[in-house]
Amino acid sequence: MLAVNYTNLRDNMKAYMDRVTDDYETMIVTRKDNKNVVMLSEESYNNLMENAYIMGNKANYDWLMESKAQLERGSISVQNLVEAGADE
């Protein structure tokens, strides 16, 4: 995680934005009176929102945890995919 003050960010905006997007860094922009801001890439933000949605719904969370447990136990099966229309 990066921390940069507002003035430094303003003077080097492109370089910091590139680090946030290219290196998946999260950046805290420090400001007066502890009114800080967090900067992250759109991709990281979307991932965070998706995880919050999945983990926020008990049914989704339980299903995901059961799937994970099955994988860890080795309770998996391999299936051959059949193309649609292959039998026609």
N, CA, C and O atoms as a Tinker XYZ file with bonds, in Angstrom:
   352  protein
     1  N      0.846000   -1.171000    0.000000    73     2
     2  CA     0.000000    0.000000    0.000000    64     1     3
     3  C      0.889000    1.231000    0.000000    63     2     4     5
     4  O      1.850000    1.327000    0.763000    81     3
     5  N      0.552000    2.156000   -0.861000    73     3     6
     6  CA     1.291000    3.411000   -0.952000    64     5     7
     7  C      0.610000    4.482000   -0.115000    63     6     8     9
     8  O     -0.605000    4.449000    0.082000    81     7
     9  N      1.385000    5.416000    0.368000    73     7    10
    10  CA     0.842000    6.602000    1.024000    64     9    11
    11  C      1.554000    7.799000    0.437000    63    10    12    13
    12  O      2.783000    7.828000    0.363000    81    11
    13  N      0.791000    8.776000    0.026000    73    11    14
    14  CA     1.366000    9.971000   -0.596000    64    13    15
    15  C      0.548000   11.176000   -0.162000    63    14    16    17
    16  O     -0.669000   11.086000    0.000000    81    15
    17  N      1.224000   12.305000    0.026000    73    15    18
    18  CA     0.448000   13.486000    0.389000    64    17    19
    19  C     -0.148000   14.137000   -0.864000    63    18    20    21
    20  O      0.300000   13.893000   -1.985000    81    19
    21  N     -1.141000   14.949000   -0.650000    73    19    22
    22  CA    -1.898000   15.537000   -1.741000    64    21    23
    23  C     -1.010000   16.305000   -2.715000    63    22    24    25
    24  O     -1.172000   16.182000   -3.929000    81    23
    25  N     -0.087000   17.086000   -2.199000    73    23    26
    26  CA     0.772000   17.909000   -3.054000    64    25    27
    27  C      1.638000   17.034000   -3.947000    63    26    28    29
    28  O      1.776000   17.304000   -5.140000    81    27
    29  N      2.216000   15.996000   -3.378000    73    27    30
    30  CA     3.054000   15.091000   -4.155000    64    29    31
    31  C      2.213000   14.376000   -5.214000    63    30    32    33
    32  O      2.663000   14.203000   -6.346000    81    31
    33  N      1.012000   13.965000   -4.859000    73    31    34
    34  CA     0.128000   13.321000   -5.831000    64    33    35
    35  C     -0.177000   14.273000   -6.981000    63    34    36    37
    36  O     -0.098000   13.893000   -8.149000    81    35
    37  N     -0.519000   15.487000   -6.649000    73    35    38
    38  CA    -0.865000   16.478000   -7.678000    64    37    39
    39  C      0.304000   16.698000   -8.633000    63    38    40    41
    40  O      0.104000   16.830000   -9.841000    81    39
    41  N      1.516000   16.737000   -8.102000    73    39    42
    42  CA     2.693000   16.985000   -8.935000    64    41    43
    43  C      3.096000   15.776000   -9.777000    63    42    44    45
    44  O      3.802000   15.926000  -10.774000    81    43
    45  N      2.652000   14.577000   -9.382000    73    43    46
    46  CA     3.060000   13.343000  -10.064000    64    45    47
    47  C      1.860000   12.442000  -10.365000    63    46    48    49
    48  O      1.956000   11.219000  -10.268000    81    47
    49  N      0.748000   13.043000  -10.723000    73    47    50
    50  CA    -0.517000   12.326000  -10.874000    64    49    51
    51  C     -0.416000   11.127000  -11.812000    63    50    52    53
    52  O     -0.853000   10.034000  -11.451000    81    51
    53  N      0.142000   11.300000  -12.995000    73    51    54
    54  CA     0.196000   10.208000  -13.965000    64    53    55
    55  C      0.992000    9.024000  -13.422000    63    54    56    57
    56  O      0.549000    7.880000  -13.521000    81    55
    57  N      2.149000    9.289000  -12.855000    73    55    58
    58  CA     2.997000    8.205000  -12.345000    64    57    59
    59  C      2.284000    7.426000  -11.241000    63    58    60    61
    60  O      2.349000    6.197000  -11.208000    81    59
    61  N      1.607000    8.132000  -10.343000    73    59    62
    62  CA     0.901000    7.442000   -9.266000    64    61    63
    63  C     -0.302000    6.670000   -9.796000    63    62    64    65
    64  O     -0.564000    5.550000   -9.357000    81    63
    65  N     -1.024000    7.251000  -10.723000    73    63    66
    66  CA    -2.166000    6.536000  -11.301000    64    65    67
    67  C     -1.705000    5.281000  -12.036000    63    66    68    69
    68  O     -2.372000    4.248000  -11.981000    81    67
    69  N     -0.580000    5.366000  -12.717000    73    67    70
    70  CA    -0.031000    4.190000  -13.397000    64    69    71
    71  C      0.324000    3.098000  -12.392000    63    70    72    73
    72  O      0.074000    1.921000  -12.651000    81    71
    73  N      0.897000    3.464000  -11.261000    73    71    74
    74  CA     1.237000    2.460000  -10.242000    64    73    75
    75  C     -0.014000    1.808000   -9.684000    63    74    76    77
    76  O     -0.033000    0.603000   -9.432000    81    75
    77  N     -1.060000    2.600000   -9.491000    73    75    78
    78  CA    -2.313000    2.057000   -8.956000    64    77    79
    79  C     -2.939000    1.080000   -9.939000    63    78    80    81
    80  O     -3.415000    0.018000   -9.538000    81    79
    81  N     -2.942000    1.424000  -11.217000    73    79    82
    82  CA    -3.591000    0.561000  -12.201000    64    81    83
    83  C     -2.682000   -0.571000  -12.676000    63    82    84    85
    84  O     -3.144000   -1.705000  -12.804000    81    83
    85  N     -1.431000   -0.302000  -12.934000    73    83    86
    86  CA    -0.534000   -1.312000  -13.502000    64    85    87
    87  C     -0.026000   -2.317000  -12.462000    63    86    88    89
    88  O      0.152000   -3.497000  -12.767000    81    87
    89  N      0.205000   -1.845000  -11.240000    73    87    90
    90  CA     0.775000   -2.694000  -10.199000    64    89    91
    91  C     -0.255000   -3.113000   -9.152000    63    90    92    93
    92  O      0.102000   -3.724000   -8.144000    81    91
    93  N     -1.522000   -2.793000   -9.378000    73    91    94
    94  CA    -2.614000   -3.115000   -8.446000    64    93    95
    95  C     -2.315000   -2.612000   -7.034000    63    94    96    97
    96  O     -2.614000   -3.279000   -6.044000    81    95
    97  N     -1.726000   -1.437000   -6.966000    73    95    98
    98  CA    -1.441000   -0.813000   -5.676000    64    97    99
    99  C     -2.688000   -0.096000   -5.172000    63    98   100   101
   100  O     -3.496000    0.399000   -5.957000    81    99
   101  N     -2.829000   -0.050000   -3.873000    73    99   102
   102  CA    -3.834000    0.794000   -3.235000    64   101   103
   103  C     -3.077000    1.967000   -2.645000    63   102   104   105
   104  O     -2.037000    1.786000   -2.013000    81   103
   105  N     -3.594000    3.169000   -2.848000    73   103   106
   106  CA    -2.872000    4.354000   -2.409000    64   105   107
   107  C     -3.738000    5.176000   -1.460000    63   106   108   109
   108  O     -4.911000    5.434000   -1.729000    81   107
   109  N     -3.143000    5.573000   -0.360000    73   107   110
   110  CA    -3.799000    6.500000    0.554000    64   109   111
   111  C     -3.247000    7.881000    0.267000    63   110   112   113
   112  O     -2.038000    8.106000    0.316000    81   111
   113  N     -4.141000    8.796000   -0.030000    73   111   114
   114  CA    -3.748000   10.180000   -0.250000    64   113   115
   115  C     -4.008000   10.902000    1.069000    63   114   116   117
   116  O     -5.153000   11.059000    1.493000    81   115
   117  N     -2.917000   11.339000    1.713000    73   115   118
   118  CA    -3.048000   11.998000    3.004000    64   117   119
   119  C     -3.360000   13.473000    2.805000    63   118   120   121
   120  O     -2.800000   14.145000    1.938000    81   119
   121  N     -4.277000   13.949000    3.639000    73   119   122
   122  CA    -4.709000   15.349000    3.567000    64   121   123
   123  C     -4.772000   15.915000    4.974000    63   122   124   125
   124  O     -4.706000   15.178000    5.958000    81   123
   125  N     -4.899000   17.202000    5.056000    73   123   126
   126  CA    -4.984000   17.865000    6.353000    64   125   127
   127  C     -6.212000   17.387000    7.120000    63   126   128   129
   128  O     -7.212000   16.986000    6.525000    81   127
   129  N     -6.125000   17.432000    8.438000    73   127   130
   130  CA    -7.231000   17.078000    9.334000    64   129   131
   131  C     -7.677000   15.629000    9.177000    63   130   132   133
   132  O     -8.833000   15.305000    9.448000    81   131
   133  N     -6.770000   14.753000    8.742000    73   131   134
   134  CA    -7.054000   13.320000    8.597000    64   133   135
   135  C     -8.247000   13.020000    7.698000    63   134   136   137
   136  O     -8.949000   12.032000    7.912000    81   135
   137  N     -8.479000   13.843000    6.716000    73   135   138
   138  CA    -9.536000   13.586000    5.733000    64   137   139
   139  C     -8.890000   12.925000    4.519000    63   138   140   141
   140  O     -8.875000   13.480000    3.420000    81   139
   141  N     -8.358000   11.730000    4.748000    73   139   142
   142  CA    -7.623000   11.010000    3.717000    64   141   143
   143  C     -8.561000   10.376000    2.697000    63   142   144   145
   144  O     -9.755000   10.202000    2.943000    81   143
   145  N     -7.996000   10.043000    1.564000    73   143   146
   146  CA    -8.727000    9.422000    0.469000    64   145   147
   147  C     -7.952000    8.178000    0.043000    63   146   148   149
   148  O     -6.721000    8.165000    0.075000    81   147
   149  N     -8.670000    7.143000   -0.351000    73   147   150
   150  CA    -8.044000    5.932000   -0.858000    64   149   151
   151  C     -8.266000    5.872000   -2.358000    63   150   152   153
   152  O     -9.381000    6.076000   -2.838000    81   151
   153  N     -7.198000    5.592000   -3.097000    73   151   154
   154  CA    -7.293000    5.465000   -4.547000    64   153   155
   155  C     -6.960000    4.026000   -4.917000    63   154   156   157
   156  O     -5.947000    3.477000   -4.483000    81   155
   157  N     -7.839000    3.419000   -5.734000    73   155   158
   158  CA    -7.579000    2.089000   -6.248000    64   157   159
   159  C     -8.100000    2.015000   -7.669000    63   158   160   161
   160  O     -8.913000    2.839000   -8.088000    81   159
   161  N     -7.626000    1.025000   -8.405000    73   159   162
   162  CA    -8.016000    0.897000   -9.808000    64   161   163
   163  C     -9.481000    0.492000   -9.910000    63   162   164   165
   164  O    -10.061000   -0.040000   -8.963000    81   163
   165  N    -10.067000    0.754000  -11.072000    73   163   166
   166  CA   -11.456000    0.347000  -11.304000    64   165   167
   167  C    -11.585000   -1.167000  -11.192000    63   166   168   169
   168  O    -12.571000   -1.666000  -10.648000    81   167
   169  N    -10.607000   -1.895000  -11.697000    73   167   170
   170  CA   -10.635000   -3.353000  -11.627000    64   169   171
   171  C    -10.639000   -3.834000  -10.175000    63   170   172   173
   172  O    -11.390000   -4.743000   -9.820000    81   171
   173  N     -9.801000   -3.224000   -9.340000    73   171   174
   174  CA    -9.768000   -3.587000   -7.920000    64   173   175
   175  C    -11.080000   -3.225000   -7.233000    63   174   176   177
   176  O    -11.587000   -3.979000   -6.402000    81   175
   177  N    -11.617000   -2.071000   -7.587000    73   175   178
   178  CA   -12.899000   -1.642000   -7.015000    64   177   179
   179  C    -14.011000   -2.624000   -7.386000    63   178   180   181
   180  O    -14.785000   -3.037000   -6.522000    81   179
   181  N    -14.095000   -3.000000   -8.662000    73   179   182
   182  CA   -15.128000   -3.929000   -9.105000    64   181   183
   183  C    -14.997000   -5.275000   -8.399000    63   182   184   185
   184  O    -15.999000   -5.880000   -8.017000    81   183
   185  N    -13.760000   -5.742000   -8.227000    73   183   186
   186  CA   -13.515000   -6.992000   -7.524000    64   185   187
   187  C    -13.971000   -6.890000   -6.071000    63   186   188   189
   188  O    -14.585000   -7.817000   -5.543000    81   187
   189  N    -13.674000   -5.781000   -5.437000    73   187   190
   190  CA   -14.077000   -5.547000   -4.054000    64   189   191
   191  C    -15.599000   -5.554000   -3.924000    63   190   192   193
   192  O    -16.142000   -6.153000   -2.996000    81   191
   193  N    -16.283000   -4.893000   -4.847000    73   191   194
   194  CA   -17.749000   -4.842000   -4.807000    64   193   195
   195  C    -18.362000   -6.220000   -5.046000    63   194   196   197
   196  O    -19.347000   -6.586000   -4.404000    81   195
   197  N    -17.781000   -6.975000   -5.963000    73   195   198
   198  CA   -18.284000   -8.323000   -6.230000    64   197   199
   199  C    -18.116000   -9.215000   -5.002000    63   198   200   201
   200  O    -19.026000   -9.962000   -4.642000    81   199
   201  N    -16.952000   -9.134000   -4.362000    73   199   202
   202  CA   -16.722000   -9.922000   -3.148000    64   201   203
   203  C    -17.656000   -9.498000   -2.022000    63   202   204   205
   204  O    -18.162000  -10.345000   -1.286000    81   203
   205  N    -17.887000   -8.214000   -1.882000    73   203   206
   206  CA   -18.802000   -7.736000   -0.845000    64   205   207
   207  C    -20.210000   -8.254000   -1.100000    63   206   208   209
   208  O    -20.916000   -8.615000   -0.158000    81   207
   209  N    -20.625000   -8.294000   -2.355000    73   207   210
   210  CA   -21.950000   -8.804000   -2.701000    64   209   211
   211  C    -22.054000  -10.302000   -2.377000    63   210   212   213
   212  O    -23.013000  -10.742000   -1.742000    81   211
   213  N    -21.072000  -11.065000   -2.814000    73   211   214
   214  CA   -21.108000  -12.517000   -2.589000    64   213   215
   215  C    -21.056000  -12.832000   -1.099000    63   214   216   217
   216  O    -21.819000  -13.666000   -0.610000    81   215
   217  N    -20.177000  -12.183000   -0.394000    73   215   218
   218  CA   -20.023000  -12.471000    1.027000    64   217   219
   219  C    -21.162000  -11.882000    1.861000    63   218   220   221
   220  O    -21.387000  -12.306000    2.995000    81   219
   221  N    -21.873000  -10.913000    1.303000    73   219   222
   222  CA   -22.974000  -10.274000    2.028000    64   221   223
   223  C    -24.266000  -11.060000    1.982000    63   222   224   225
   224  O    -25.193000  -10.760000    2.734000    81   223
   225  N    -24.350000  -12.052000    1.123000    73   223   226
   226  CA   -25.547000  -12.873000    0.990000    64   225   227
   227  C    -25.231000  -14.248000    1.578000    63   226   228   229
   228  O    -24.380000  -14.967000    1.054000    81   227
   229  N    -25.919000  -14.615000    2.672000    73   227   230
   230  CA   -25.596000  -15.859000    3.372000    64   229   231
   231  C    -25.708000  -17.076000    2.468000    63   230   232   233
   232  O    -24.858000  -17.962000    2.546000    81   231
   233  N    -26.708000  -17.153000    1.626000    73   231   234
   234  CA   -26.872000  -18.308000    0.733000    64   233   235
   235  C    -25.693000  -18.411000   -0.227000    63   234   236   237
   236  O    -25.154000  -19.499000   -0.433000    81   235
   237  N    -25.285000  -17.280000   -0.819000    73   235   238
   238  CA   -24.132000  -17.291000   -1.723000    64   237   239
   239  C    -22.861000  -17.691000   -0.981000    63   238   240   241
   240  O    -22.067000  -18.489000   -1.479000    81   239
   241  N    -22.677000  -17.136000    0.203000    73   239   242
   242  CA   -21.487000  -17.427000    0.997000    64   241   243
   243  C    -21.434000  -18.914000    1.360000    63   242   244   245
   244  O    -20.393000  -19.556000    1.219000    81   243
   245  N    -22.567000  -19.457000    1.830000    73   243   246
   246  CA   -22.606000  -20.868000    2.208000    64   245   247
   247  C    -22.313000  -21.769000    1.015000    63   246   248   249
   248  O    -21.574000  -22.745000    1.143000    81   247
   249  N    -22.883000  -21.449000   -0.137000    73   247   250
   250  CA   -22.650000  -22.237000   -1.354000    64   249   251
   251  C    -21.175000  -22.196000   -1.739000    63   250   252   253
   252  O    -20.591000  -23.222000   -2.088000    81   251
   253  N    -20.574000  -21.007000   -1.672000    73   251   254
   254  CA   -19.162000  -20.850000   -2.012000    64   253   255
   255  C    -18.274000  -21.633000   -1.042000    63   254   256   257
   256  O    -17.326000  -22.292000   -1.467000    81   255
   257  N    -18.571000  -21.565000    0.236000    73   255   258
   258  CA   -17.769000  -22.278000    1.231000    64   257   259
   259  C    -17.920000  -23.798000    1.080000    63   258   260   261
   260  O    -16.952000  -24.533000    1.273000    81   259
   261  N    -19.119000  -24.272000    0.738000    73   259   262
   262  CA   -19.309000  -25.704000    0.509000    64   261   263
   263  C    -18.528000  -26.151000   -0.726000    63   262   264   265
   264  O    -17.915000  -27.219000   -0.721000    81   263
   265  N    -18.550000  -25.347000   -1.769000    73   263   266
   266  CA   -17.786000  -25.675000   -2.982000    64   265   267
   267  C    -16.298000  -25.734000   -2.681000    63   266   268   269
   268  O    -15.595000  -26.621000   -3.166000    81   267
   269  N    -15.824000  -24.799000   -1.887000    73   267   270
   270  CA   -14.412000  -24.775000   -1.499000    64   269   271
   271  C    -14.061000  -26.020000   -0.697000    63   270   272   273
   272  O    -13.017000  -26.631000   -0.925000    81   271
   273  N    -14.924000  -26.399000    0.238000    73   271   274
   274  CA   -14.682000  -27.593000    1.056000    64   273   275
   275  C    -14.642000  -28.845000    0.180000    63   274   276   277
   276  O    -13.798000  -29.717000    0.388000    81   275
   277  N    -15.544000  -28.941000   -0.793000    73   275   278
   278  CA   -15.546000  -30.089000   -1.704000    64   277   279
   279  C    -14.228000  -30.167000   -2.481000    63   278   280   281
   280  O    -13.655000  -31.245000   -2.638000    81   279
   281  N    -13.767000  -29.041000   -2.953000    73   279   282
   282  CA   -12.506000  -28.999000   -3.688000    64   281   283
   283  C    -11.350000  -29.450000   -2.801000    63   282   284   285
   284  O    -10.506000  -30.238000   -3.228000    81   283
   285  N    -11.312000  -28.954000   -1.576000    73   283   286
   286  CA   -10.235000  -29.306000   -0.654000    64   285   287
   287  C    -10.272000  -30.790000   -0.275000    63   286   288   289
   288  O     -9.224000  -31.385000   -0.021000    81   287
   289  N    -11.459000  -31.391000   -0.236000    73   287   290
   290  CA   -11.595000  -32.821000    0.059000    64   289   291
   291  C    -11.293000  -33.684000   -1.154000    63   290   292   293
   292  O    -11.155000  -34.901000   -1.038000    81   291
   293  N    -11.192000  -33.062000   -2.303000    73   291   294
   294  CA   -10.957000  -33.821000   -3.524000    64   293   295
   295  C    -12.226000  -34.382000   -4.123000    63   294   296   297
   296  O    -12.175000  -35.261000   -4.983000    81   295
   297  N    -13.367000  -33.881000   -3.675000    73   295   298
   298  CA   -14.665000  -34.346000   -4.179000    64   297   299
   299  C    -14.995000  -33.620000   -5.483000    63   298   300   301
   300  O    -15.879000  -32.764000   -5.537000    81   299
   301  N    -14.267000  -33.984000   -6.516000    73   299   302
   302  CA   -14.471000  -33.330000   -7.802000    64   301   303
   303  C    -14.700000  -34.397000   -8.866000    63   302   304   305
   304  O    -14.373000  -35.568000   -8.674000    81   303
   305  N    -15.254000  -33.980000   -9.962000    73   303   306
   306  CA   -15.399000  -34.890000  -11.100000    64   305   307
   307  C    -15.063000  -34.121000  -12.373000    63   306   308   309
   308  O    -15.310000  -32.920000  -12.486000    81   307
   309  N    -14.503000  -34.841000  -13.307000    73   307   310
   310  CA   -14.127000  -34.246000  -14.586000    64   309   311
   311  C    -15.194000  -34.620000  -15.600000    63   310   312   313
   312  O    -15.566000  -35.788000  -15.715000    81   311
   313  N    -15.678000  -33.651000  -16.320000    73   311   314
   314  CA   -16.726000  -33.872000  -17.309000    64   313   315
   315  C    -16.204000  -33.494000  -18.688000    63   314   316   317
   316  O    -15.455000  -32.528000  -18.835000    81   315
   317  N    -16.599000  -34.252000  -19.686000    73   315   318
   318  CA   -16.299000  -33.884000  -21.065000    64   317   319
   319  C    -17.414000  -32.978000  -21.564000    63   318   320   321
   320  O    -18.597000  -33.271000  -21.389000    81   319
   321  N    -17.025000  -31.892000  -22.178000    73   319   322
   322  CA   -18.012000  -30.977000  -22.731000    64   321   323
   323  C    -18.413000  -31.433000  -24.125000    63   322   324   325
   324  O    -17.581000  -31.852000  -24.930000    81   323
   325  N    -19.695000  -31.340000  -24.382000    73   323   326
   326  CA   -20.222000  -31.700000  -25.698000    64   325   327
   327  C    -20.717000  -30.413000  -26.340000    63   326   328   329
   328  O    -21.497000  -29.669000  -25.746000    81   327
   329  N    -20.258000  -30.162000  -27.549000    73   327   330
   330  CA   -20.681000  -28.951000  -28.242000    64   329   331
   331  C    -22.152000  -29.044000  -28.605000    63   330   332   333
   332  O    -22.647000  -30.109000  -28.975000    81   331
   333  N    -22.836000  -27.930000  -28.497000    73   331   334
   334  CA   -24.234000  -27.883000  -28.895000    64   333   335
   335  C    -24.331000  -28.171000  -30.377000    63   334   336   337
   336  O    -23.545000  -27.659000  -31.174000    81   335
   337  N    -25.287000  -28.982000  -30.737000    73   335   338
   338  CA   -25.468000  -29.316000  -32.145000    64   337   339
   339  C    -24.562000  -30.428000  -32.629000    63   338   340   341
   340  O    -24.597000  -30.762000  -33.813000    81   339
   341  N    -23.749000  -31.016000  -31.759000    73   339   342
   342  CA   -22.823000  -32.074000  -32.194000    64   341   343
   343  C    -23.573000  -33.345000  -32.561000    63   342   344   345
   344  O    -23.090000  -34.140000  -33.368000    81   343
   345  N    -24.769000  -33.547000  -31.964000    73   343   346
   346  CA   -25.551000  -34.757000  -32.244000    64   345   347
   347  C    -26.461000  -34.580000  -33.458000    63   346   348   349
   348  O    -27.096000  -35.541000  -33.892000    81   347
   349  N    -26.533000  -33.408000  -33.994000    73   347   350
   350  CA   -27.468000  -33.156000  -35.097000    64   349   351
   351  C    -26.894000  -33.519000  -36.420000    63   350   352
   352  O    -27.559000  -33.365000  -37.444000    81   351
